[in-house]
């Protein structure tokens, strides 16, 4: 019977490891659902990566040593175990990114979650049951806030910690591994925070089912199963509560913009989008069409389409300050620019970027959206007013009519720059057939490329070809031909 139990444990462990590998393969080409900039406290403190790793190592060392008992033999054993784990993690990460470019903000976040979860596990292990520990909550948060692979590293480290503190038994670790993998499988489909309740239910059910399987193989007695079922329910329930309570705090504290946050941003009940709809309806309509172009193009090259849509919705919010100075909002024949010099008109147009950034900060819009507002024109020239100014002064300085902004640094902001120009130009085309629309898209991309607007972002020529094809198709769908209906004469 013992040999059968050992054989079953080995088979179950191998099956779980196989599932981890398949999940890793499935998610590795999926656009990351975590988007971020350095958190505000890290920008101020500038904490070195080596210091973060050293502090984390020391905390884990003493926590594990106190858990198994303080002695010279245990101290040496813990040192070797943690050294091997840290070496594995650093080697694994260095395969993906150079050590010098590792995001210290991510290291702080991952270390913080790991230490807090280890402290919480010790409380549950001593006072209630290790099965009731809500390990799934922390794996979910790391998956959403950082990446799937960092979540797997967390699960790996926690599994070793749990095994060591339970006399090197893998049973508890395997139960939690089942719960964590169950939550990760359905994580891509989550579109609002209330859906975490369903995830918690699935986690509890999967852990309960696994406990019953262990009972069938005589690993647990009937009495143990009864208690462990309740503990599994508690683990799933607590995981939901922790995620719902802690995720918004983590998003704010570490300046993380998740897909869930992006969905909240693209909700038309947002006060800025409502203002844009009422105060600058032309800009609002332009933003919607730009979002359609950007979203589809982002999907075509494997970027985060939801981020592209959110950036497009907010990229022109600076026009709320002086909406009448932008042609899409001019409902009368009178144009305020007729009374201004070309240079002053250029300054008004340029100011909408600065005004947009100020407005976004005032309404606590995420940094990733502010970045898009700052980059969506790059250093492009305001061609119309530059040409008007040239008619008055041939020795004009071109630099005075360029946006003094940051060039696109990501593929998403490069797409936004293209979509913004393509929508504006295609709207005034008298003949919107497929050939003319393709010509507009290709001309915009070529002009931006030759002007050096993509010199600071990782977009490739292959990406630009896909973007051109996709935007042409989307525009053809927007400006599709319609049947002309004739009035029916009544006899």
Rosetta blueprint (number, residue, H / E / L):
1 X L
2 X H
3 X H
4 X H
5 X H
6 X H
7 X H
8 X H
9 X H
10 X H
11 X H
12 X H
13 X H
14 X H
15 X H
16 X H
17 X H
18 X H
19 X H
20 X H
21 X H
22 X H
23 X H
24 X H
25 X H
26 X H
27 X H
28 X L
29 X L
30 X L
31 X L
32 X L
33 X L
34 X E
35 X E
36 X E
37 X L
38 X L
39 X L
40 X H
41 X H
42 X H
43 X H
44 X H
45 X H
46 X L
47 X L
48 X L
49 X H
50 X H
51 X H
52 X H
53 X H
54 X H
55 X H
56 X H
57 X H
58 X H
59 X H
60 X H
61 X H
62 X H
63 X H
64 X H
65 X H
66 X H
67 X H
68 X H
69 X L
70 X L
71 X L
72 X H
73 X H
74 X H
75 X H
76 X H
77 X H
78 X H
79 X H
80 X H
81 X H
82 X H
83 X H
84 X H
85 X H
86 X H
87 X H
88 X H
89 X H
90 X H
91 X H
92 X H
93 X H
94 X H
95 X H
96 X H
97 X L
98 X L
99 X H
100 X H
101 X H
102 X L
103 X L
104 X H
105 X H
106 X H
107 X H
108 X H
109 X H
110 X H
111 X H
112 X H
113 X H
114 X H
115 X H
116 X H
117 X H
118 X H
119 X H
120 X H
121 X H
122 X H
123 X H
124 X H
125 X H
126 X H
127 X H
128 X L
129 X L
130 X H
131 X H
132 X H
133 X L
134 X L
135 X H
136 X H
137 X H
138 X H
139 X H
140 X H
141 X H
142 X H
143 X H
144 X H
145 X H
146 X L
147 X L
148 X H
149 X H
150 X H
151 X H
152 X H
153 X H
154 X H
155 X H
156 X H
157 X H
158 X H
159 X H
160 X H
161 X H
162 X H
163 X H
164 X H
165 X H
166 X L
167 X L
168 X L
169 X L
170 X L
171 X H
172 X H
173 X H
174 X H
175 X H
176 X H
177 X H
178 X H
179 X H
180 X H
181 X H
182 X H
183 X H
184 X H
185 X H
186 X L
187 X H
188 X H
189 X H
190 X L
191 X L
192 X L
193 X H
194 X H
195 X H
196 X H
197 X H
198 X H
199 X H
200 X H
201 X H
202 X H
203 X H
204 X H
205 X H
206 X H
207 X H
208 X H
209 X H
210 X H
211 X H
212 X H
213 X H
214 X H
215 X H
216 X H
217 X L
218 X L
219 X L
220 X L
221 X L
222 X H
223 X H
224 X H
225 X H
226 X H
227 X H
228 X H
229 X H
230 X H
231 X H
232 X H
233 X H
234 X H
235 X H
236 X H
237 X H
238 X H
239 X H
240 X H
241 X H
242 X H
243 X H
244 X H
245 X H
246 X H
247 X H
248 X H
249 X H
250 X H
251 X H
252 X H
253 X H
254 X L
255 X L
256 X E
257 X E
258 X E
259 X H
260 X H
261 X H
262 X H
263 X H
264 X H
265 X H
266 X L
267 X L
268 X L
269 X L
270 X L
271 X H
272 X H
273 X H
274 X H
275 X H
276 X H
277 X H
278 X H
279 X H
280 X L
281 X H
282 X H
283 X H
284 X H
285 X H
286 X H
287 X H
288 X H
289 X H
290 X H
291 X H
292 X H
293 X H
294 X H
295 X H
296 X H
297 X H
298 X H
299 X H
300 X H
301 X L
302 X L
303 X L
304 X L
305 X H
306 X H
307 X H
308 X H
309 X H
310 X H
311 X H
312 X H
313 X H
314 X H
315 X L
316 X L
317 X H
318 X H
319 X H
320 X H
321 X L
322 X L
323 X H
324 X H
325 X H
326 X L
327 X H
328 X H
329 X H
330 X L
331 X L
332 X L
333 X L
334 X L
335 X L
336 X H
337 X H
338 X H
339 X H
340 X L
341 X L
342 X H
343 X H
344 X H
345 X H
346 X H
347 X H
348 X H
349 X H
350 X H
351 X H
352 X H
353 X H
354 X H
355 X H
356 X H
357 X H
358 X H
359 X H
360 X H
361 X H
362 X H
363 X L
364 X L
365 X L
366 X L
367 X H
368 X H
369 X H
370 X H
371 X H
372 X H
373 X H
374 X H
375 X H
376 X L
377 X L
378 X L
379 X L
380 X L
381 X E
382 X L
383 X H
384 X H
385 X H
386 X H
387 X H
388 X H
389 X H
390 X H
391 X H
392 X H
393 X L
394 X L
395 X L
396 X L
397 X L
398 X H
399 X H
400 X H
401 X H
402 X E
403 X L
404 X L
405 X L
406 X L
407 X L
408 X L
409 X L
410 X L
411 X H
412 X H
413 X H
414 X H
415 X H
416 X H
417 X H
418 X H
419 X H
420 X H
421 X H
422 X H
423 X H
424 X H
425 X H
426 X H
427 X H
428 X L
429 X L
430 X L
431 X L
432 X L
433 X L
434 X H
435 X H
436 X H
437 X H
438 X H
439 X H
440 X H
441 X H
442 X H
443 X H
444 X H
445 X H
446 X H
447 X H
448 X H
449 X H
450 X H
451 X L
452 X L
453 X L
454 X L
455 X L
456 X L
457 X L
458 X L
459 X L
460 X L
461 X H
462 X H
463 X H
464 X H
465 X H
466 X H
467 X H
468 X H
469 X H
470 X H
471 X H
472 X H
473 X H
474 X H
475 X H
476 X H
477 X H
478 X H
479 X L
480 X L
481 X L
482 X L
483 X L
484 X L
485 X L
486 X L
487 X L
488 X L
489 X L
490 X L
491 X L
